[in-house]
Amino acid sequence: MSHSIVRLQRKGQMVIPRALREEAGIPEGTLLKLAVVNGCQILLTPQLTIDRSIVSHAPSKSRKQSLRELVAVVDELRQEAKEKGLDKMPKREINVVVKAARSVVKLDRKPIVK
């Protein structure tokens, strides 16, 4: 496990050294979840994101078709995560992301009330 010392700036900002980002396979623009563990340690965890345009519910698609596409996207993301060594993501976190994506699809299907 690599270590590095960084300075926390006035507004809470810090720079994660390139070597550590590359070792962890974290590209620019990645969303990170921060959690306090053991009372004083901060754990950074890359978060899975889904492009809404990929899973958008077009009127010509059935719910089943949309879910099949979502499954295909998740499979691609899992393969990509495995290639980056991030395949140890807990199933609980994956389920949270899938649930959020499904709720977005439901919101897109609701009629607009005037």
Stockholm file with secondary structure:
# STOCKHOLM 1.0

chainA/1-114         MSHSIVRLQRKGQMVIPRALREEAGIPEGTLLKLAVVNGCQILLTPQLTIDRSIVSHAPSKSRKQSLRELVAVVDELRQEAKEKGLDKMPKREINVVVKAARSVVKLDRKPIVK
#=GR chainA/1-114 SS CCCCCCCCCTTSCCCCCHHHHHHHTCCTTCCEEEEEETTTEEEEEECCCCCHHHHCCCTTSCHHHHHHHHHHHHHHHHHHHHHTTCTTCCHHHHHHHHHHHHHHHHHHHSCCCC
#=GC SS_cons         CCCCCCCCCTTSCCCCCHHHHHHHTCCTTCCEEEEEETTTEEEEEECCCCCHHHHCCCTTSCHHHHHHHHHHHHHHHHHHHHHTTCTTCCHHHHHHHHHHHHHHHHHHHSCCCC
//
